[in-house]
Amino acid sequence: MNFHRFCLSLFLGFIMSDTLSASASLVDPLFSETFGDAKRPAVLLNAGAGSLGLTWPDLFCEELSQKGYFVI
C-alpha cells in the first residue's frame, strides 16, 4: 500500500492602501493522506469545515484503494 502523510503550511499576507491599511496573515496547516496507486483514478475525500483529517476511517480509505482508486 502506498501511504503518505504530509503537512503543508500556507501563508497569506496583504496590505491595503496607505490611507486604509490593514494586514492579515493566514497560517493554515493542510493535512493530507493518500492510499493506493497515484496512477489510478483519484477520489478526493474532504473532511469539511471544522472537521479533522481523521474523519474518514483508514479501513474505508483502504477499501476504496483496493477497488482501484487513488484516495486523497
N, C-alpha and C positions, 0 to 999 in steps of 0.2 A: 504494500500500500504506500502510495506517495503522500506524505503528510508534512505540511509546513506550517509553522507558526511565525508570524512576524508582526511587528508593531511599528507603525509609522507615526510621526508627529507632523502635523500640518500647522504652519504659522501664517497668519494673515495680519497685515498691519496696513493702516491707511491714515492719511491726514487730509482733512478737508481744507478749504480756502484759508487765507491769512486772517480774515475777519472772523470767521466762524471756524475755529479749529477744534477738531475732535480726533481722537485716535482710538483705535480698537485693536486688540490683539487676540487671536483665537489660537489656543493650544488644545488640539483635539486628537487624542491618540486613536488610531484606527486599528482595530483588532481584526485579524483575518486568519482563517484556517482553510486548508484545501485538502480534499480527499480525491483519490483516483488519478487517472492519466490526463495530463493537460492537453493532449491531442484529441480527447473526446469532446462531445458537445457539453457546454458548460451550463450549470444550474447555479444561479446566484441566490443564496438564502439570506434575506435581510431580516435582522432581528427586530427592527423597528425602533421608534423613538423611545428612549428611556430603558430599553431592554439591554441585557448583557449579551455578549457574544456566545455565551453558553446556553442560550435559549434553545438552540437546535441540538438534540441529543446526538452523541457520537454514533450510536447504533443506527439512527435514521440516516445520517450522512454516509456511513459505510455501506448501508443497503443501496442507496442511490448510486454510489460509485461502483458497486458490484453489478448493477444493472446497466453499466456502460456510460455513466455520466461523470464529468469532472465537476465536483462540488466545491463551490467557493462560499 
